[in-house]
């Protein structure tokens, strides 16, 4: 099963779990019912912003929403919680004196989740391109460059958080 099928399937599964019609979901997201039908039948892929809005509404991690095939009743990582951030969120419990640091770390974690979502979405888009070779090669190169930039930003984000946590621990000692 490819990613496009996962996303299409997951929209339908999660919509039904919320006991929503296509019309109901469309109203919540501010799109037409026919768009939801097209997303669920793989005729059209939603824009990144809509994928983000759906993941947030369904309370599912964007990467899982795009890449993992869901079945009725499955459990999944919530939108606000990311398994790769478990060590960071555990360390957050010890930070209680300086709310500015905690606020910065929380914002950094949110940025990381968004960047991971961008990366998953553009990887997904790259695999779905159905255009001629010369245009596809150019776009694939640009998407690969964008993904490398995101990976660099994710690494930088992690190093900033770790540095701040180390300074905080040193100051507490």
Backbone as CSV, one residue per row, in Angstrom:
resi,resn,N_x,N_y,N_z,CA_x,CA_y,CA_z,C_x,C_y,C_z
1,UNK,0.852,-1.182,0.000,0.000,0.000,0.000,0.889,1.232,0.000
2,UNK,0.633,2.192,-0.882,1.478,3.373,-0.935,0.927,4.490,-0.062
3,UNK,1.731,5.559,0.095,1.343,6.655,0.985,0.036,7.313,0.583
4,UNK,-0.219,7.453,-0.728,-1.459,8.116,-1.136,-2.654,7.309,-0.662
5,UNK,-2.554,5.985,-0.732,-3.630,5.132,-0.257,-3.759,5.251,1.252
6,UNK,-2.632,5.339,1.964,-2.684,5.506,3.419,-3.443,6.773,3.775
7,UNK,-3.082,7.895,3.184,-3.720,9.160,3.510,-5.206,9.108,3.180
8,UNK,-5.538,8.626,2.008,-6.948,8.536,1.608,-7.734,7.671,2.584
9,UNK,-7.174,6.505,2.877,-7.803,5.580,3.817,-7.931,6.215,5.198
10,UNK,-6.879,6.880,5.655,-6.872,7.434,7.005,-7.894,8.564,7.166
11,UNK,-8.057,9.374,6.142,-9.074,10.429,6.212,-10.441,9.794,6.430
12,UNK,-10.731,8.767,5.654,-12.037,8.104,5.739,-12.222,7.427,7.099
13,UNK,-11.205,6.694,7.558,-11.283,5.986,8.848,-11.519,6.979,9.985
14,UNK,-10.707,8.033,10.033,-10.790,8.991,11.133,-12.090,9.798,11.071
15,UNK,-12.553,10.106,9.883,-13.828,10.818,9.750,-14.956,9.968,10.315
16,UNK,-14.943,8.684,9.971,-15.989,7.779,10.460,-15.898,7.591,11.973
17,UNK,-14.669,7.544,12.507,-14.512,7.425,13.966,-15.106,8.633,14.683
18,UNK,-15.041,9.795,14.037,-15.631,11.013,14.614,-17.131,11.096,14.322
19,UNK,-17.648,10.046,13.635,-19.058,9.995,13.267,-19.493,11.219,12.453
20,UNK,-18.640,11.577,11.509,-18.912,12.717,10.643,-19.204,12.245,9.227
21,UNK,-20.115,12.932,8.580,-20.321,12.722,7.151,-19.227,13.486,6.413
22,UNK,-19.123,13.237,5.125,-18.177,14.028,4.329,-18.558,15.501,4.399
23,UNK,-19.839,15.785,4.376,-20.323,17.162,4.467,-19.925,17.792,5.806
24,UNK,-20.067,17.027,6.886,-19.712,17.538,8.217,-18.235,17.879,8.320
25,UNK,-17.379,16.986,7.819,-15.943,17.246,7.841,-15.599,18.434,6.955
26,UNK,-16.240,18.501,5.809,-15.996,19.616,4.890,-16.350,20.946,5.558
27,UNK,-17.459,20.989,6.265,-17.864,22.210,6.963,-16.831,22.610,8.012
28,UNK,-16.338,21.648,8.766,-15.345,21.924,9.808,-14.057,22.467,9.196
29,UNK,-13.645,21.897,8.060,-12.384,22.286,7.428,-12.520,23.465,6.471
30,UNK,-13.758,23.857,6.168,-13.971,24.981,5.270,-13.711,24.653,3.811
31,UNK,-14.029,23.412,3.427,-13.878,23.000,2.030,-15.208,22.416,1.549
32,UNK,-15.261,22.060,0.284,-16.476,21.463,-0.276,-16.524,19.971,0.045
33,UNK,-17.739,19.435,0.127,-17.912,18.004,0.377,-17.245,17.185,-0.726
34,UNK,-17.315,17.678,-1.949,-16.710,16.952,-3.069,-15.189,16.835,-2.902
35,UNK,-14.559,17.818,-2.237,-13.122,17.724,-1.968,-12.833,16.551,-1.038
36,UNK,-13.629,16.431,0.021,-13.432,15.327,0.974,-13.611,13.997,0.252
37,UNK,-14.635,13.900,-0.587,-14.863,12.672,-1.354,-13.655,12.360,-2.238
38,UNK,-13.113,13.385,-2.886,-11.946,13.188,-3.759,-10.722,12.768,-2.949
39,UNK,-10.524,13.345,-1.772,-9.383,12.953,-0.921,-9.513,11.494,-0.506
40,UNK,-10.721,11.078,-0.201,-10.938,9.703,0.277,-10.869,8.673,-0.839
41,UNK,-11.117,9.079,-2.055,-11.080,8.121,-3.165,-9.790,8.225,-3.978
42,UNK,-8.834,9.003,-3.496,-7.506,9.138,-4.102,-7.496,9.890,-5.428
43,UNK,-8.567,10.593,-5.731,-8.566,11.378,-6.955,-7.756,12.652,-6.810
44,UNK,-7.695,13.193,-5.604,-7.042,14.468,-5.342,-6.306,14.357,-4.021
45,UNK,-5.138,14.973,-3.952,-4.450,15.028,-2.666,-4.621,16.413,-2.070
46,UNK,-4.871,16.469,-0.758,-5.073,17.774,-0.127,-3.783,18.576,-0.057
47,UNK,-3.921,19.875,0.030,-2.764,20.755,0.220,-2.207,20.544,1.619
48,UNK,-0.957,20.929,1.790,-0.270,20.728,3.057,-1.034,21.355,4.212
49,UNK,-1.512,22.568,4.050,-2.229,23.244,5.142,-3.459,22.450,5.564
50,UNK,-4.152,21.853,4.596,-5.332,21.066,4.912,-4.947,19.751,5.591
51,UNK,-3.843,19.143,5.171,-3.355,17.938,5.843,-3.054,18.265,7.305
52,UNK,-2.399,19.396,7.523,-2.092,19.856,8.879,-3.384,20.071,9.676
53,UNK,-4.351,20.764,9.088,-5.624,21.033,9.769,-6.368,19.738,10.092
54,UNK,-6.346,18.784,9.157,-7.015,17.500,9.410,-6.317,16.738,10.530
55,UNK,-4.981,16.703,10.490,-4.234,15.999,11.536,-4.531,16.612,12.903
56,UNK,-4.574,17.917,12.939,-4.878,18.614,14.199,-6.304,18.287,14.644
57,UNK,-7.258,18.352,13.731,-8.655,18.061,14.062,-8.806,16.617,14.546
58,UNK,-8.182,15.669,13.825,-8.296,14.259,14.202,-7.381,13.901,15.379
59,UNK,-6.533,14.851,15.789,-5.597,14.665,16.897,-4.664,13.477,16.647
60,UNK,-4.032,13.502,15.468,-3.086,12.448,15.086,-1.798,13.117,14.591
61,UNK,-0.684,12.519,14.926,0.608,13.005,14.453,0.600,13.026,12.923
62,UNK,1.101,14.096,12.335,1.054,14.265,10.875,1.763,13.121,10.156
63,UNK,2.921,12.742,10.654,3.669,11.659,9.992,2.845,10.375,9.979
64,UNK,2.233,10.026,11.102,1.401,8.815,11.146,0.184,8.962,10.230
65,UNK,-0.401,10.147,10.196,-1.560,10.413,9.362,-1.242,10.146,7.892
66,UNK,-0.048,10.534,7.458,0.337,10.389,6.059,0.898,8.997,5.759
67,UNK,1.719,8.463,6.652,2.516,7.279,6.317,1.985,5.949,6.834
68,UNK,1.185,5.955,7.878,0.774,4.701,8.515,-0.660,4.332,8.127
69,UNK,-0.864,3.110,7.656,-2.238,2.707,7.340,-3.008,2.426,8.632
70,UNK,-4.080,3.153,8.840,-4.898,2.963,10.038,-6.062,2.030,9.742
71,UNK,-6.497,1.358,10.791,-7.711,0.554,10.732,-8.653,1.079,11.793
72,UNK,-9.909,0.724,11.683,-10.889,1.157,12.667,-10.446,0.760,14.068
73,UNK,-10.486,1.718,14.992,-10.157,1.439,16.388,-8.675,1.457,16.729
74,UNK,-7.812,1.720,15.741,-6.366,1.785,16.006,-6.048,2.912,16.984
75,UNK,-4.970,2.727,17.721,-4.441,3.824,18.521,-3.275,4.424,17.740
76,UNK,-3.013,5.700,17.992,-1.947,6.403,17.277,-1.447,7.536,18.138
77,UNK,-0.310,8.073,17.749,0.290,9.185,18.480,-0.558,10.426,18.271
78,UNK,-0.839,11.125,19.362,-1.652,12.335,19.282,-0.889,13.450,18.580
79,UNK,-1.626,14.410,18.082,-1.060,15.539,17.356,-0.029,16.288,18.195
80,UNK,-0.315,16.508,19.459,0.564,17.314,20.319,1.695,16.516,20.939
81,UNK,1.690,15.203,20.780,2.719,14.370,21.399,3.475,13.640,20.306
82,UNK,4.787,13.663,20.384,5.614,12.984,19.399,6.566,12.058,20.121
83,UNK,6.575,10.793,19.752,7.398,9.807,20.441,8.868,10.194,20.469
84,UNK,9.386,10.796,19.396,10.801,11.163,19.361,11.128,12.279,20.339
85,UNK,10.117,12.932,20.894,10.332,14.008,21.857,10.188,13.538,23.293
86,UNK,10.044,12.229,23.520,9.791,11.745,24.878,10.877,12.179,25.845
87,UNK,12.153,12.077,25.464,13.217,12.475,26.385,13.176,13.970,26.646
88,UNK,12.807,14.752,25.657,12.730,16.193,25.842,11.582,16.532,26.786
89,UNK,10.417,15.902,26.585,9.281,16.229,27.445,9.499,15.727,28.853
90,UNK,10.221,14.644,29.044,10.554,14.184,30.386,11.417,15.223,31.078
91,UNK,12.390,15.787,30.370,13.246,16.815,30.951,12.476,18.091,31.271
92,UNK,11.405,18.340,30.542,10.633,19.557,30.789,10.034,19.568,32.187
93,UNK,9.736,18.396,32.729,9.135,18.335,34.057,10.056,18.935,35.113
94,UNK,11.376,18.861,34.888,12.322,19.396,35.863,12.536,20.900,35.711
95,UNK,12.001,21.484,34.657,12.182,22.918,34.439,10.939,23.626,34.955
96,UNK,11.044,24.254,36.109,9.874,24.935,36.629,10.160,26.359,37.083
97,UNK,11.422,26.719,37.233,11.745,28.064,37.707,11.686,29.106,36.613
98,UNK,12.167,28.764,35.464,12.280,29.764,34.405,11.276,29.459,33.297
99,UNK,10.119,30.079,33.352,9.076,29.777,32.367,9.465,30.236,30.966
100,UNK,10.371,31.211,30.841,10.815,31.620,29.511,11.531,30.480,28.806
101,UNK,12.365,29.760,29.539,13.069,28.617,28.952,12.069,27.541,28.574
102,UNK,11.142,27.254,29.458,10.149,26.222,29.170,9.303,26.622,27.962
103,UNK,8.915,27.869,27.893,8.135,28.355,26.753,8.928,28.191,25.462
104,UNK,10.217,28.543,25.497,11.061,28.398,24.312,11.151,26.928,23.883
105,UNK,11.366,26.048,24.847,11.480,24.624,24.529,10.164,24.109,23.955
106,UNK,9.050,24.487,24.561,7.740,24.054,24.050,7.515,24.532,22.622
107,UNK,7.869,25.781,22.350,7.728,26.302,20.989,8.660,25.567,20.033
108,UNK,9.865,25.258,20.496,10.820,24.524,19.654,10.283,23.141,19.310
109,UNK,9.659,22.496,20.272,9.079,21.168,20.022,7.948,21.270,19.011
110,UNK,7.118,22.307,19.120,6.037,22.500,18.147,6.598,22.733,16.749
111,UNK,7.646,23.544,16.657,8.291,23.802,15.371,8.840,22.501,14.801
112,UNK,9.438,21.691,15.656,9.982,20.408,15.202,8.872,19.533,14.622
113,UNK,7.732,19.471,15.291,6.614,18.672,14.786,6.141,19.190,13.428
114,UNK,6.060,20.496,13.292,5.628,21.076,12.022,6.627,20.743,10.920
115,UNK,7.919,20.879,11.209,8.945,20.563,10.210,8.914,19.085,9.839
116,UNK,8.693,18.218,10.821,8.575,16.790,10.519,7.370,16.532,9.625
117,UNK,6.289,17.270,9.869,5.111,17.150,9.010,5.393,17.600,7.591
118,UNK,6.099,18.748,7.444,6.512,19.206,6.114,7.343,18.134,5.415
119,UNK,8.293,17.584,6.126,9.177,16.572,5.540,8.360,15.375,5.060
120,UNK,7.466,14.882,5.899,6.643,13.729,5.515,5.766,14.068,4.317
121,UNK,5.187,15.269,4.322,4.299,15.663,3.233,5.066,15.777,1.918
122,UNK,6.224,16.418,1.930,6.956,16.592,0.679,7.583,15.293,0.189
123,UNK,7.910,14.396,1.092,8.362,13.069,0.671,7.203,12.349,-0.018
124,UNK,6.029,12.474,0.577,4.801,11.912,0.002,4.534,12.506,-1.381
125,UNK,4.630,13.834,-1.512,4.377,14.503,-2.790,5.363,14.034,-3.857
126,UNK,6.621,13.879,-3.459,7.659,13.474,-4.409,7.317,12.114,-5.019
127,UNK,6.811,11.199,-4.205,6.508,9.858,-4.704,5.263,9.826,-5.584
128,UNK,4.423,10.855,-5.493,3.172,10.873,-6.245,3.239,11.627,-7.561
129,UNK,4.351,12.258,-7.863,4.429,13.073,-9.075,4.201,12.241,-10.326
130,UNK,3.279,12.702,-11.129,2.969,12.016,-12.386,3.162,13.003,-13.538
131,UNK,4.419,13.414,-13.740,4.728,14.365,-14.802,5.958,13.883,-15.555
132,UNK,6.280,14.562,-16.666,7.387,14.097,-17.505,8.728,14.147,-16.769
133,UNK,9.686,13.403,-17.297,10.957,13.190,-16.608,11.760,14.453,-16.321
134,UNK,11.877,15.373,-17.277,12.719,16.550,-17.044,12.127,17.443,-15.955
135,UNK,10.821,17.643,-15.976,10.177,18.456,-14.947,10.235,17.729,-13.611
136,UNK,9.975,16.433,-13.631,10.004,15.641,-12.396,11.397,15.658,-11.776
137,UNK,12.430,15.533,-12.592,13.800,15.560,-12.069,14.105,16.886,-11.377
138,UNK,13.671,17.982,-11.995,13.899,19.301,-11.400,13.141,19.435,-10.085
139,UNK,11.871,19.064,-10.092,11.064,19.160,-8.879,11.573,18.211,-7.786
140,UNK,11.968,17.019,-8.173,12.508,16.067,-7.202,13.763,16.628,-6.551
141,UNK,14.631,17.243,-7.351,15.839,17.864,-6.813,15.471,18.960,-5.815
142,UNK,14.500,19.811,-6.191,14.089,20.902,-5.299,13.468,20.367,-4.012
143,UNK,12.660,19.320,-4.120,12.066,18.722,-2.919,13.150,18.102,-2.049
144,UNK,14.112,17.412,-2.663,15.217,16.835,-1.885,16.004,17.917,-1.156
145,UNK,16.241,19.033,-1.822,16.936,20.157,-1.179,16.120,20.694,-0.005
146,UNK,14.820,20.816,-0.200,13.940,21.298,0.872,13.954,20.325,2.049
147,UNK,13.907,19.041,1.769,13.937,18.029,2.834,15.265,18.098,3.587
148,UNK,16.376,18.293,2.872,17.667,18.443,3.549,17.682,19.670,4.449
149,UNK,17.075,20.752,3.991,16.976,21.953,4.820,16.165,21.661,6.079
150,UNK,15.053,20.977,5.932,14.229,20.622,7.088,15.019,19.747,8.058
151,UNK,15.742,18.754,7.527,16.541,17.892,8.404,17.589,18.699,9.155
152,UNK,18.200,19.656,8.477,19.184,20.527,9.124,18.510,21.343,10.238
153,UNK,17.343,21.894,9.960,16.622,22.675,10.968,16.211,21.809,12.157
154,UNK,15.801,20.561,11.890,15.431,19.658,12.977,16.633,19.355,13.872
155,UNK,17.780,19.105,13.265,18.997,18.854,14.050,19.390,20.082,14.856
156,UNK,19.294,21.253,14.239,19.614,22.491,14.929,18.660,22.711,16.102
157,UNK,17.392,22.476,15.866,16.378,22.625,16.914,16.705,21.714,18.106
158,UNK,17.033,20.463,17.824,17.399,19.535,18.903,18.633,20.011,19.659
159,UNK,19.629,20.512,18.935,20.857,20.947,19.610,20.608,22.182,20.473
160,UNK,19.722,23.076,20.031,19.385,24.257,20.836,18.687,23.826,22.120
161,UNK,17.734,22.926,22.009,17.017,22.445,23.194,17.985,21.776,24.169
162,UNK,18.851,20.917,23.660,19.812,20.235,24.540,20.756,21.224,25.207
163,UNK,21.211,22.226,24.464,22.106,23.228,25.042,21.408,24.006,26.148
164,UNK,20.175,24.386,25.922,19.423,25.118,26.944,19.212,24.239,28.178
165,UNK,18.883,22.986,27.961,18.672,22.080,29.094,19.974,21.878,29.879
166,UNK,21.100,21.789,29.164,22.383,21.637,29.847,22.725,22.869,30.684
167,UNK,22.478,24.048,30.138,22.727,25.301,30.872,21.834,25.334,32.113
168,UNK,20.572,24.965,31.949,19.631,24.969,33.061,20.100,24.008,34.160
169,UNK,20.534,22.802,33.758,21.020,21.826,34.752,22.259,22.347,35.466
170,UNK,23.164,22.972,34.723,24.380,23.533,35.306,24.031,24.626,36.307
171,UNK,23.094,25.477,35.975,22.680,26.561,36.864,21.985,26.039,38.120
172,UNK,21.319,24.901,38.008,20.614,24.320,39.162,21.574,23.621,40.116
173,UNK,22.755,23.249,39.618,23.731,22.512,40.454,24.450,23.403,41.433
